[in-house]
């Protein structure tokens, strides 16, 4: 029904809008995303702080409802509105989260650098700020399904970088800097509108994604596929389709595949085919292969094939889970000092992502997005 864009316009963001670059192209591309064609749109700049000691306040400046008007406001002159001295990320998250209601999606665009002030111990101050962020997410998730999609992108930057961990700033001249586009909305809305393909069609340059969502105990359809990746022998139990009979290893090895229909989950193919995202609980098996089904297999319904293997006793109850794992790029993005500002890192980024992840884990009670149970007998 509606998409609400909040663009941080504190001083640290000015370097993204003083020239034609990937930042501008990506934001305008998202505003014109075909999936948003029938939705109303509103654009706001946001800055300032709710800290009572700083003689400021959260400043939300209405830019308009027209992507064409919004496009022409992505410049330093238009950005210089509100209180550009401060960026209160906690309040920005609260405001954006609160705007994701019913059939509305909200978007926050920021460099995700926390403004912790001139602290003697910036990492401790950052941890305190992060606790507030986690609480904001817990409060919003308490009774509702809100998915968070974080996109890391990169753009040419020409301006001042304001330190989060110490006084002062540094001039960065025409170098790449990361920025983040964070979507909030119901899972079915974001799954439909923000696929990897739709994101890739509008984000200029390379990008990374991470999704956090409420696990609602989806029953992911799955079936054994005896014609693929088989080592050893078994028979299907046609009374219980998740049971293998007369299982016999071949030269001490036993392996088989099953097809799963992941179409209801918001993960990319690269996530669903990564064996590190699966775990075999309480058994001798391990997942050794994951592939997308490109060519139809007669009698098989599903989107991906998962292969499990053991060189030990295969008999017993096998339980395979697909985990909701924070992607590796998150740790690769984090840096805990600002001695070398570069194109890939963001100060304290791991703390932010941990806060979001822990809030969702608390809501999900550590359940997994998908579980598959198979019994193997003699």
LUMTOR-715136 format. One line per 3 residues: number of its first residue (from 1); for each residue x, z, y of N, C-alpha, C. Coordinates in steps of 0.001 Angstrom, whole numbers, padded with zeros to 6 digits. Each point is the difference from the previous one (the first is absolute). Example, Ala and Ser with C-alpha at 12.3 -4.5 7.8 and 13.67 -1.06 7.14 Angstrom:
<sites>
1	013190 007800 -005690 -000890 000000 001190 000900 000000 001200 | -000350 -000720 001050 000820 000060 001190 -000770 000730 001090
</sites>
This chain:
<sites>
1	000826 000000 -001208 -000826 000000 001208 000859 000000 001256 | 001077 000810 -000005 000842 000102 001189 001426 000357 -000386 | 000957 -000518 000775 001413 000333 -000167 000501 000525 001340
4	000564 001210 -000008 000459 000644 001229 001519 000103 -000046 | 000656 -000607 000984 001455 -000029 000065 000492 001020 001032 | 000939 000860 -000420 000686 000912 000914 001480 -000378 000019
7	000514 -000390 001153 001398 -000406 000127 000724 001039 000835 | 000973 000688 -000602 000784 000967 000760 000728 -000720 001131 | -000112 000530 001215 000698 -000610 001137 000839 001028 000741
10	000688 000864 -000768 000987 000892 000608 001256 -000804 000328 | 000920 000637 000708 001195 -000705 000458 000802 -000643 -001109 | -000016 000608 -001186 000797 -000532 -001105 -000539 -001315 -000537
13	-001237 -000368 000388 -000617 -001226 -000503 000187 -001189 000945 | 000506 000246 001205 000098 -001078 000981 000924 -001126 -000456 | 001003 000356 -000800 000951 -001015 -000443 -000586 -001047 -000922
16	-001219 000264 -000529 -000655 -000971 -000884 -000812 -001046 000763 | -000233 000213 001309 -000974 -000852 000686 000571 -000724 001224 | 001316 -000090 000118 000545 -000680 001180 000497 -001408 -000298
19	-000376 -000521 -001158 000382 -001371 -000350 -000888 -000474 -001154 | -000032 -001280 -000222 -000696 -000534 -001178 000756 000448 -001246 | -000714 000581 -000948 000686 000508 -001191 -000989 000238 -001129
22	000530 000531 -001109 -000800 000224 -001203 -001069 001073 000210 | 000288 000999 000814 -000969 001059 000279 -001281 -000583 000587 | 000149 -000771 001049 -001171 -000599 000641 -000731 -000944 -000946
25	000757 -000858 -000673 -000626 -000986 -000888 -000764 000673 -001134 | 000557 001071 -000544 -000652 000699 -001111 -001282 000684 000453 | 000033 000667 001154 -001190 000691 000482 -001119 -000975 000329
28	000345 -001090 000663 -001012 -001000 000329 -000528 -000652 -001284 | 000899 -000248 -000959 -000432 -000567 -001278 -001007 000893 -000700 | 000240 001312 -000003 -000942 000927 -000636 -001336 000038 000750
31	000058 -000093 001314 -001243 -000012 000778 -000864 -001205 -000362 | 000648 -001095 -000387 -000716 -001225 -000369 -000112 -000179 -001520 | 000226 001063 -000755 -000083 -000090 -001461 -001382 -000526 -000405
34	-000077 -001026 -000857 -001312 -000551 -000385 -000954 001047 -000546 | 000520 000987 -000715 -000853 001049 -000567 -000666 000839 001093 | 000523 -000070 001241 -000575 000747 001115 -000868 -000872 000904
37	-000229 -001253 -000376 -000702 -000928 000887 -001386 000500 000401 | -000712 000628 -000934 -001378 000420 000282 -000076 001438 000491 | 001142 000632 000150 000032 001392 000437 000206 000081 001509
40	-000626 000990 000628 000327 000283 001384 001389 000599 000090 | 000652 -000184 001133 001362 000501 000165 000110 000734 001319 | 000787 001075 000010 000323 000715 001231 001486 000314 -000017
43	000620 -000114 001182 001443 000206 000119 000267 001101 001031 | 000906 000924 -000377 000345 001113 000883 001512 000209 -000016 | 000559 000384 001151 001349 000545 000063 -000127 001523 -000060
46	000988 000656 -000606 -000057 001454 -000150 001381 000603 000197 | 000088 001052 000814 001256 000725 000216 -000314 001400 000510 | 001011 000703 000524 -000187 001365 000478 000146 001023 -001098
49	-000287 001252 000324 000138 001071 -000979 -001042 001079 000248 | -000376 000689 -001069 -000934 001122 000103 000736 001321 000165 | 001325 -000028 000058 000793 001222 000165 -000270 000601 001380
52	-000563 001219 000061 -000366 000577 001307 001195 000308 000897 | 001204 000017 -000561 001187 000321 000788 000566 -001215 000729 | -000589 -001159 -000204 000621 -001225 000514 -000763 -000664 001148
55	-001012 000652 000514 -000717 -000538 001159 -000413 -001451 -000225 | -000681 -000226 -001111 -000417 -001353 -000338 -001363 000080 -000667 | -000275 -000924 -000861 -001225 -000054 -000775 000000 -001312 -000763
58	-000865 -000108 -000999 -000101 -001260 -000727 -000708 -001019 000892 | 000652 -001118 000216 -000535 -001047 000864 -000373 -001214 -000862 | -001293 -000306 -000050 -000491 -001160 -000739 -000524 -001012 001013
61	000616 -001163 000046 -000331 -001013 000997 -000671 -001184 -000677 | -001212 -000295 000398 -000769 -001105 -000579 000567 -001330 000472 | 000283 -000890 -000952 000579 -001311 000311 -001067 -001088 -000049
64	-001022 000177 -000824 -001058 -000992 -000092 -000407 -000263 -001429 | -000936 -000926 -000164 -000524 -000364 -001313 000404 -001399 -000448 | 000721 -000710 000841 000321 -001401 -000253 001473 -000134 -000397
67	000285 -000515 -001208 001400 -000179 -000390 000804 -000846 000989 | -000667 -000925 000677 000712 -000850 000957 000454 000822 001210 | -000860 000917 000445 000386 000897 001091 001097 000953 -000460
70	-000172 000537 -001218 000998 000906 -000557 001372 -000668 -000059 | 000038 -001228 -000445 001263 -000732 -000114 000746 -000014 001331 | -000732 -000168 001088 000626 -000098 001316 000385 001354 000584
73	-000380 001091 -000681 000371 001346 000461 001257 000530 -000683 | 000561 -000771 -000909 001200 000453 -000707 001236 -000331 000832 | 000140 000736 001097 001152 -000176 000890 000309 001340 000665
76	001168 000117 000596 000440 001295 000542 -000872 000457 001166 | -000472 -000917 000798 -000833 000383 001138 -001313 000640 -000484 | -000648 -000625 -000960 -001258 000541 -000527 000233 001282 -000793
79	001155 000109 -000657 000313 001196 -000779 000182 001229 000892 | 000336 -000211 001251 000342 001116 000890 -001278 000661 000540 | -000738 000625 -000884 -001259 000649 000324 -000111 001265 -000836
82	-000682 001028 000527 -000067 001267 -000706 001209 000853 000323 | 000522 000692 -000994 001205 000821 000172 001049 -000467 -000995 | 000835 -000932 000443 000955 -000654 -000901 001157 000914 -000380
85	000045 001224 000557 001115 000908 -000318 -000083 000546 -001420 | -001209 000075 -000535 -000189 000731 -001252 -000775 -000823 -001031 | 000260 000340 -001272 -000788 -000577 -001095 -000297 001104 -000995
88	-001256 000399 -000070 -000446 001078 -000873 -000569 -000632 -001274 | 000879 -000228 -000978 -000424 -000704 -001210 -001091 000751 -000749 | 000057 001340 000005 -001033 000759 -000706 -001385 -000298 000554
91	-000150 000019 001315 -001293 -000302 000594 -000383 -001463 -000224 | 001000 -000879 000032 -000292 -001415 -000251 -000565 -000189 -001402 | 000597 000673 -000980 -000514 -000086 -001368 -001424 000559 -000073
94	-000226 001140 000637 -001340 000599 -000031 -001041 -000942 000590 | 000336 -000600 001140 -000941 -000892 000684 -000270 -001245 -000842 | 001060 -000591 -000553 -000177 -001205 -000816 -000763 000320 -001284
97	000329 001123 -000641 -000715 000403 -001215 -001486 000227 000290 | -000283 000666 001113 -001387 000303 000331 -000799 -001257 000326 | 000687 -001065 000388 -000685 -001246 000350 -000360 -000837 -001221
100	000561 000349 -001156 -000283 -000745 -001234 -001248 000582 -000658 | -001157 -000337 000539 -001273 000541 -000471 -000894 -001109 -000514 | -000764 000313 -001047 -000972 -000950 -000536 000659 -001349 -000274
103	-000473 -001057 000674 000548 -001340 -000224 000997 -000395 001080 | 000715 000986 000540 001019 -000267 001009 001395 000199 -000585 | 000906 -000861 000405 001421 000129 -000317 000725 000306 001304
106	000963 000910 -000040 000830 000252 001176 001449 -000334 -000317 | 000749 -000317 001046 001391 -000434 -000146 000839 000718 001047 | 001118 000576 -000419 000955 000608 000929 001314 -000764 -000092
109	000503 -000464 001142 001279 -000712 000049 000986 000870 000752 | 001132 000327 -000624 000943 000960 000574 001391 -000234 -000588 | 001013 000569 000677 001334 000008 -000608 000187 001217 -000889
112	-001001 000905 -000040 -000014 001192 -000861 001211 000906 000207 | 000490 000033 001230 001055 000951 000355 -000668 001197 000649 | 000098 001169 -000642 -000638 001198 000523 000704 000479 001262
115	-000781 000420 000973 000515 000575 001237 000029 001514 -000182 | 001155 000527 -000453 000080 001441 -000285 000584 000781 001170 | 000276 -000679 001114 000517 000700 001164 001487 000266 -000104
118	000504 000725 000963 001436 000275 000054 000291 001264 -000795 | -000044 -000135 -001318 000145 001148 -000888 001458 000183 -000428 | 000374 001273 -000225 001337 000267 -000535 000109 -000401 -001459
121	-001102 000090 -000719 -000035 -000341 -001428 -001106 -001033 -000212 | 000285 -001280 000273 -001063 -001013 -000011 -000665 -000189 -001352 | 000735 000158 -001108 -000608 -000207 -001310 -001008 001098 -000323
124	000294 001236 000415 -000973 001081 -000184 -001237 -000254 000856 | 000223 -000430 001244 -001125 -000326 000879 -000828 -001142 -000583 | 000674 -000963 -000602 -000697 -001121 -000613 -000846 000470 -001182
127	000554 000904 -000814 -000763 000516 -001143 -001271 000709 000467 | 000073 000698 001117 -001187 000669 000532 -001036 -001031 000430 | 000449 -001053 000678 -000920 -001057 000416 -000652 -000669 -001213
130	000791 -000189 -001038 -000501 -000661 -001202 -001089 000834 -000672 | 000122 001331 000041 -001047 000854 -000559 -001339 -000266 000691 | 000042 -000237 001300 -001223 -000311 000745 -000568 -001343 -000456
133	000885 -000973 -000236 -000455 -001304 -000478 -000676 000133 -001358 | 000629 000759 -000893 -000582 000189 -001336 -001374 000651 000094 | -000145 000980 000891 -001297 000656 000160 -001051 -000978 000520
136	000405 -000880 000924 -000938 -000999 000528 -000516 -000886 -001123 | 000895 -000405 -000909 -000421 -000831 -001123 -000850 000800 -000980 | 000367 001245 -000288 -000803 000821 -000921 -001413 000183 000531
139	-000107 000281 001293 -001321 000206 000598 -000860 -001250 -000124 | 000611 -001158 000217 -000771 -001253 -000034 -000384 -000373 -001428 | 000853 000374 -000958 -000224 -000396 -001391 -000879 000982 -000766
142	-000339 001114 000631 -000656 001084 -000735 -001235 -000474 -000751 | -000841 -000782 000661 -001242 -000425 -000644 -000214 -001506 000040 | 001019 -000759 000397 -000217 -001429 000187 001112 -000831 -000629
145	-000367 -001238 -000293 000955 -000970 -000535 000585 -000799 001156 | 001221 000330 000385 000709 -000758 001033 001332 -000445 -000593 | 000233 -001280 -000015 001285 -000526 -000448 000927 -000166 001203
148	001282 000232 -000222 001026 -000236 001019 000932 -001091 -000507 | 000102 -001072 000756 000909 -001098 -000317 001069 -000050 001080 | 001248 000183 -000398 001109 -000022 000949 000806 -001270 -000215
151	000170 -000763 001061 000799 -001220 -000034 001232 000208 000859 | 001160 -000183 -000589 001248 000010 000763 000387 -001444 000287 | 000160 -000313 001271 000419 -001336 000408 001198 000142 000933
154	000502 -001119 000488 001197 000019 000844 -000147 -001013 001124 | 000605 000308 001134 -000125 -000887 001146 001240 000094 000887 | 000233 -001045 000746 001034 000049 001026 -000409 001030 001043
157	000969 000792 000439 -000255 001103 000924 001013 -000086 001120 | -000484 000147 001219 000889 -000070 001157 -000466 001048 001017 | 000576 001196 -000092 -000424 001074 000897 000700 001297 -000331
160	-000576 001113 000483 000587 001319 -000203 -000536 000643 -001280 | 000922 000528 -000800 -000381 000841 -001125 000150 001442 000456 | -001093 000777 -000043 000016 001391 000427 000210 000901 -001209
163	001076 000780 000039 000344 000846 -001142 -001093 001034 -000272 | -000271 000220 -001285 -000913 001061 -000407 000739 001309 -000227 | 001270 -000076 -000362 000733 001182 -000434 000941 000565 001061
166	000082 -000649 001154 000888 000479 001066 -000441 -000619 001322 | 000597 000429 001078 -000335 -000516 001317 000489 -001439 000153 | -000680 -000703 000908 000525 -001301 000410 -000594 -001177 -000748
169	000563 -001168 000292 -000456 -001246 -000605 001174 -000950 -000129 | -000239 -001103 -000683 001039 -000996 -000247 -000591 -001384 000214 | 000713 -000832 000719 -000449 -001370 000218 000268 -000821 -001253
172	-001045 -000655 -000494 000138 -000913 -001136 -000332 -001392 000507 | 000969 -000881 -000091 -000153 -001340 000571 -000196 -001027 -001106 | -001205 -000523 -000082 -000302 -001137 -000865 000456 000221 -001440
175	-000400 001133 -000558 000293 000319 -001399 -001316 000270 -000727 | 000037 -000060 -001326 -001203 000273 -000779 -000249 001499 -000096 | -001279 000382 000075 -000427 001382 -000219 -001268 -000003 -000850
178	-000158 000984 -000885 -001233 000077 -000796 -001164 000511 000842 | -001204 -000428 -000373 -001210 000590 000556 -001029 000075 -001132 | -001068 000758 000228 -000930 000314 -001079 -001436 -000275 000427
181	-000735 -000611 -000902 -001419 -000282 000197 -000736 000789 -001078 | -000832 000945 000426 -000623 000939 -000936 -001510 -000164 000072 | -000583 -000421 -001120 -001446 -000209 -000096 -000658 001201 -000667
184	-001193 000348 000497 -000818 001044 -000599 -001403 -000560 -000224 | -000573 000298 -001162 -001357 -000462 -000274 -000377 000291 -001430 | -001261 -000219 -000325 -000445 000166 -001378 000799 -000912 -000921
187	000247 000480 -001205 000831 -000756 -000933 -000559 -001390 -000283 | -001321 -000103 -000194 -000530 -001331 -000318 000148 -000961 001183 | -000060 000510 001227 000197 -000865 001169 001441 -000492 000093
190	000954 000923 -000143 001407 -000396 000126 000457 -000835 -001188 | -000524 000287 -001183 000353 -000826 -001157 -000436 -001443 000212 | -001156 -000168 000618 -000548 -001338 000193 000677 -000729 001156
193	000210 000705 001114 000509 -000650 001213 001517 -000127 000011 | 000696 001034 -000503 001454 000053 000154 000705 -000167 -001336 | -000086 -001191 -000558 000749 -000327 -001209 001433 -000358 000389
196	000870 -000059 -000992 001376 -000414 000285 000030 -001395 000617 | -000922 -000857 -000455 -000029 -001378 000511 -000443 -000031 001465 | -001030 000771 000336 -000469 -000018 001386 001029 000624 000929
199	000661 001071 -000451 001050 000606 000823 001138 -000983 000213 | 000435 -000624 -001088 001114 -000937 000089 -000294 -001214 000858 | -001284 -000344 000138 -000346 -001166 000801 000099 000272 001492
202	000036 001280 000407 -000017 000335 001425 001212 000786 000484 | 000636 000759 -000878 001187 000746 000405 001186 -000950 000020 | 000640 -000096 001136 001125 -000930 000120 001264 000648 -000530
205	000677 -000683 -000898 001209 000542 -000603 -000311 000824 -001226 | 001024 000633 -000549 -000175 000808 -001209 -000724 001298 000329 | -000717 000529 -000994 -000713 001252 000202 -000042 000779 -001308
208	-000261 001286 000120 -000179 000883 -001150 -001329 000715 000164 | -000600 000411 -001129 -001275 000712 000079 000017 001251 -000880 | -000810 000961 000391 -000279 001182 -000826 -001467 000353 000193
211	-000686 000305 -001087 -001418 000352 000067 -000215 001391 -000572 | -000833 000744 000689 -000417 001321 -000465 -001524 000008 -000001 | -000602 000417 -001105 -001452 -000051 -000092 -000516 001093 -000927
214	-001277 000255 000096 -000650 001018 -000827 -000288 -000590 -001373 | 000505 000647 -001040 -000283 -000436 -001361 -001409 000453 -000376 | -000874 -000954 -000229 -001388 000360 -000318 -000321 -000219 -001478
217	001012 000256 -000840 -000195 -000066 -001451 -000563 -001350 -000443 | 000590 -001065 000525 -000431 -001329 -000428 000294 -000186 -001487 | -000930 -000628 -000696 000236 -000365 -001394 000548 -001423 -000016
220	001298 -000125 -000119 000645 -001307 -000015 -000196 -000626 -001386 | -000682 -001132 -000101 -000192 -000637 -001319 001346 -000417 -000609 | 000127 000202 -001314 001223 -000437 -000682 -000316 -000319 -001456
223	000859 -000800 -000618 -000175 -000369 -001398 001349 -000332 -000627 | 000109 000266 -001295 001217 -000330 -000747 000089 -001515 -000162 | 001228 -000534 000147 000224 -001445 -000173 001023 -000184 -001123
226	-000452 -000159 -001250 000940 -000046 -001131 000838 -001273 -000064 | -000358 -001007 000785 000712 -001283 -000080 001215 -000073 000908 | 000301 001060 000742 001062 -000049 001007 000990 001146 -000223
229	001298 -000314 000061 001073 001005 000015 -000073 000987 -001165 | -000388 -000471 -001163 -000175 000901 -001137 001297 000179 -000783 | 000339 001252 -000319 001058 000335 -000944 -000605 000973 -001009
232	000041 -000370 -001259 -000633 000807 -001025 -001371 -000564 -000346 | -000848 000841 -000594 -001331 -000445 -000418 -001033 001081 000318 | -001229 -000441 000212 -001138 000913 000070 -001279 -000824 -000139
235	-001087 000696 -000226 -001314 -000626 000009 -000854 000662 001072 | -000856 -000784 000610 -000922 000547 000988 -001155 000716 -000696 | -000406 001114 000544 -001182 000704 -000470 -001182 -000520 000811
238	-000859 -000773 -000623 -001079 -000640 000754 -001142 000961 000327 | 000038 001192 -000559 -000974 001017 000388 000495 000800 001205 | 001292 000074 000154 000591 000694 001154 001106 -000895 000539
241	-000269 -000708 001096 000917 -001050 000448 001306 000544 000565 | 000108 001328 000134 001247 000580 000492 000746 000729 -001120 | -000166 -000528 -001216 000650 000614 -001150 000691 -001070 -000828
244	001256 000277 -000400 000764 -000900 -000860 000093 000616 -001395 | -000288 -000823 -001005 000043 000451 -001390 001192 -000616 -000725 | 000436 000668 -001072 001068 -000525 -000872 001249 -000405 000795
247	000382 000837 000958 001153 -000320 000845 001297 000141 -000778 | 000811 -001074 000027 001295 000017 -000696 001076 -000607 000881 | 001081 000735 000266 001101 -000559 000793 000725 -001103 -000766
250	000763 -000792 000719 000878 -001018 -000578 001426 000366 000362 | 000794 000296 -001047 001388 000420 000198 000100 001169 000978 | -000924 000926 -000142 000029 001214 000810 -000576 -000150 001399
253	-000559 -001179 000327 -000531 -000226 001341 -001488 -000354 -000062 | -000742 000520 000992 -001430 -000297 000077 -000352 -000275 001460 | -000694 -001117 000195 -000306 -000414 001369 -001310 -000786 000019
256	-000771 000185 001069 -001215 -000800 000169 -000347 -000046 001485 | -000952 -000857 000340 -000425 -000165 001394 -001495 000241 000127 | -000410 000413 001194 -001422 000076 000314 -000235 -000616 001376
259	-001181 -000554 000168 -000389 -000598 001278 -000837 000998 000780 | 000277 000115 001293 -000749 000898 000882 -000537 -000798 001184 | -001186 000365 000428 -000614 -000653 001159 000191 000903 001222
262	001025 -000325 000805 000334 000810 001161 -000651 -000522 001286 | -000995 -000845 -000108 -000564 -000641 001188 -000648 000997 000964 | -000347 001203 -000468 -000618 000990 000885 001020 000882 000710
265	001280 -000172 -000325 001046 000815 000620 000704 -000780 001103 | 000514 000696 001035 000565 -000691 001163 001489 -000289 -000093 | 000578 000050 -001219 001437 -000185 -000123 000374 -001472 -000068
268	001207 -000296 000453 000523 -001362 -000080 000423 -000314 -001431 | 000189 -001291 -000287 000471 -000391 -001333 001370 000591 -000298 | 000848 000077 001013 001339 000559 -000229 -000093 001469 -000396
271	-000978 000706 000533 -000191 001405 -000375 -000517 000097 -001434 | -000979 -000828 -000335 -000634 000075 -001313 000899 -000499 -001120 | 001013 -000773 000319 000919 -000500 -001032 001295 000803 -000086
274	000167 000991 000861 001208 000835 -000037 -000155 001085 -001060 | 000853 -000019 -001019 -000149 000948 -001110 000266 001438 000444 | 000711 000186 001117 000275 001358 000473 -001253 000688 000528
277	-001063 -000762 000227 -001243 000583 000504 -000940 000458 -001115 | 000468 -000109 -001254 -000796 000431 -001155 000721 001134 -000720 | -000791 000795 -000688 000570 001071 -000816 -000841 000165 -001259
280	000677 000165 -001137 -000674 000284 -001268 000080 001505 -000236 | -001152 000652 -000007 -000029 001455 -000099 -000013 000457 -001457 | 000790 001015 -000288 -000049 000705 -001297 000137 -000964 -001185
283	000879 -000953 000085 000170 -000932 -001119 001427 -000542 000002 | 000304 -000769 -001069 001328 -000614 -000125 000088 -001362 000673 | -001064 -000455 000634 -000033 -001340 000576 000538 -000027 001424
286	000326 -001208 000437 000296 -000245 001401 -000515 -001400 000362 | -000351 -000189 001259 -000411 -001314 000478 001253 -000830 000255 | 000049 -001184 -000607 001200 -000834 000112 -000247 -001308 000751
289	-001271 -000310 000293 -000268 -001280 000638 -001374 000026 000664 | -000082 -000619 001159 -001285 -000192 000671 -000012 -001378 000630 | -001016 -000787 -000273 -000083 -001352 000564 -001427 -000282 000443
292	-000123 -000837 001021 -001313 -000473 000411 -000447 -001098 -000964 | -001272 -000001 -000368 -000526 -001042 -000885 -000263 -001248 000831 | 000839 -001000 -000177 -000119 -001241 000770 -000861 -001030 -000724
295	000069 000008 -001324 -000732 -000969 -000810 -000952 000753 -000923 | -001224 -000422 -000047 -001020 000713 -000763 000372 000097 -001474 | -000178 001197 -000554 000198 000232 -001429 -001379 000064 -000648
298	-000281 -000844 -000978 -001342 -000017 -000610 -000438 001383 -000454 | -001217 000382 000406 -000570 001280 -000408 000520 001204 000752 | 000847 -000237 001009 000613 001117 000728 -000452 -000020 001451
301	-000476 001145 000477 -000366 000159 001403 000954 001012 000636 | 000539 -000355 001145 000908 000916 000686 000855 -000741 001002 | 000716 000758 000810 000866 -000595 001029 001478 000108 -000350
304	000359 001000 -000841 001414 000230 -000300 000165 000411 -001456 | 001162 -000325 -000545 000377 000418 -001349 001080 001085 000097 | -000214 001089 -000720 000952 001107 -000053 000487 000142 -001441
307	001322 -000001 -000186 000587 000096 -001335 000668 001356 -000175 | -000307 000665 -001144 000600 001302 -000305 000820 -000114 -001284 | 001046 000829 -000083 000979 -000116 -001097 000456 001390 -000426
310	000308 000121 -001304 000675 001191 -000495 000897 -000367 -001172 | 001103 000703 -000145 000834 -000128 -001197 -000038 001293 -000804 | -001057 000787 000273 -000229 001242 -000743 -001367 -000091 -000678
313	-000484 001112 -000502 -001291 000021 -000679 -001114 -000396 000978 | -000742 -001097 -000268 -001025 -000444 000953 -001346 000698 -000174 | -000178 000778 -001056 -001317 000542 -000314 -000385 001123 000962
316	-001294 000039 000290 -000498 001063 000863 -000811 -000549 001162 | -000250 000844 000964 -000781 -000367 001191 000943 -000407 001121 | -000185 -001226 000464 000828 -000548 001084 -000813 000006 001284
319	000563 000557 001070 -000651 000014 001306 000956 -000579 001035 | -000414 -001118 000606 000824 -000670 001013 -000680 000163 001348 | 000756 000408 001012 -000582 000147 001336 000723 -000913 000977
322	-000781 -000573 000906 000545 -000676 001167 000036 001027 001116 | 001170 000253 000549 000167 001034 001018 -000137 -000593 001400 | -000361 000836 000940 000014 -000399 001412 001320 000487 000580
325	000987 -000860 -000004 001365 000365 000356 000313 -000489 001414 | 000605 000860 000794 000449 -000431 001326 001102 -001034 -000182 | -000127 -001177 000611 000974 -001076 -000222 001422 000386 000429
328	000964 -000613 -000651 001401 000312 000270 000437 -000299 001418 | -000673 -000951 000674 000433 -000341 001351 -000156 001172 000964 | -000857 000969 -000346 -000210 001150 000884 001284 000802 000148
331	000632 000330 -001127 001254 000747 000064 001088 -000823 000675 | -000038 -001310 -000238 000984 -000871 000633 -000162 -000111 001497 | -001192 000344 000507 -000268 -000079 001435 000405 001278 000732
334	-000043 001117 -000703 000230 001301 000625 001445 000180 000450 | 000165 000637 001152 001323 000419 000466 -000181 001321 000732 | 000939 000913 -000157 -000184 001343 000548 000943 000291 001151
337	000589 -001054 000560 000727 000133 001265 -000164 -001306 000765 | 000316 000019 001264 -000158 -001187 000836 001336 -000470 000563 | 001030 000135 -000825 001333 -000410 000430 000171 -001515 000003
340	-000793 -000677 -000846 000154 -001459 -000105 -001386 -000623 -000132 | -000590 -000371 001123 -001332 -000599 000004 000117 -001447 -000449 | -000726 -000360 -001054 000154 -001349 -000547 -001358 -000627 -000284
343	000007 -001078 -000761 -001196 -000809 -000215 -000861 000486 -001158 | 000488 000966 -000768 -000691 000345 -001245 -000526 001422 -000053 | 000519 000889 000835 -000269 001423 -000190 -000843 000590 001124
346	-000735 001075 -000364 -000811 000750 000958 000251 001481 -000220 | 000306 000699 001073 000329 001419 -000073 -001153 000793 -000622 | 000322 000741 -001073 -000960 000899 -000619 -001165 -000663 -000710
349	000123 -001287 -000346 -001137 -000720 -000559 -000464 000586 -001332 | 000933 000483 -000798 -000347 000594 -001295 -000956 001180 000177 | 000210 000811 001051 -000854 001163 000220 -001448 -000436 000244
352	-000161 -001054 000796 -001345 -000520 000259 -000666 -000474 -001279 | 000714 -000784 -000778 -000579 -000548 -001215 -000285 001089 -001027 | 000874 001009 -000063 -000253 001127 -000900 -001279 000741 000399
355	-000210 000153 001298 -001193 000694 000480 -001258 -000741 -000425 | 000000 -001320 000172 -001162 -000796 -000382 -000199 000044 -001510 | 001099 -000196 -000748 -000068 000003 -001465 -000512 001336 -000528
358	000510 001099 000543 -000411 001320 -000482 -001462 000289 000323 | -000471 -000494 001149 -001418 000185 000337 -000889 -000725 -001012 | 000395 -001212 -000382 -000789 -000742 -000991 000126 000632 -001384
361	001190 000478 -000359 000157 000659 -001296 -000879 001246 -000094 | -000082 000721 001109 -000850 001198 000032 -001457 -000392 -000215 | -000431 -001055 000670 -001387 -000469 -000134 -000269 -000524 -001409
364	000995 -000682 -000576 -000174 -000616 -001316 000239 000969 -001153 | 000493 001182 000330 000298 000994 -001040 000929 -000583 -001061 | 000965 -000815 000469 001039 -000600 -000854 -000545 -000919 -001092
367	-001214 -000541 000178 -000486 -000991 -000953 000666 -001347 000272 | -000016 -000868 -001011 000649 -001304 000103 -001037 -001102 000197 | 000401 -001127 000616 -000951 -001094 000227 -000547 -000624 -001278
370	000775 000040 -001084 -000470 -000621 -001245 000613 000721 -001198 | -000820 000180 -001038 000455 000627 -001240 -000505 -000815 -001190 | 000881 -000220 -000971 -000356 -000770 -001189 000332 000825 -001239
373	-000991 000164 -000892 000187 000819 -001198 -000190 -000849 -001249 | 000986 000068 -000884 -000026 -000802 -001234 000442 000901 -001164 | -000746 -000036 -001088 000344 000768 -001198 000613 -000939 -001032
376	001132 000432 -000605 000720 -000821 -000974 000080 000791 -001316 | -000491 -000617 -001076 -000046 000684 -001302 000617 -000856 -001085 | 000212 000632 -001156 000526 -000709 -001173 -001068 -000964 -000530
</sites>
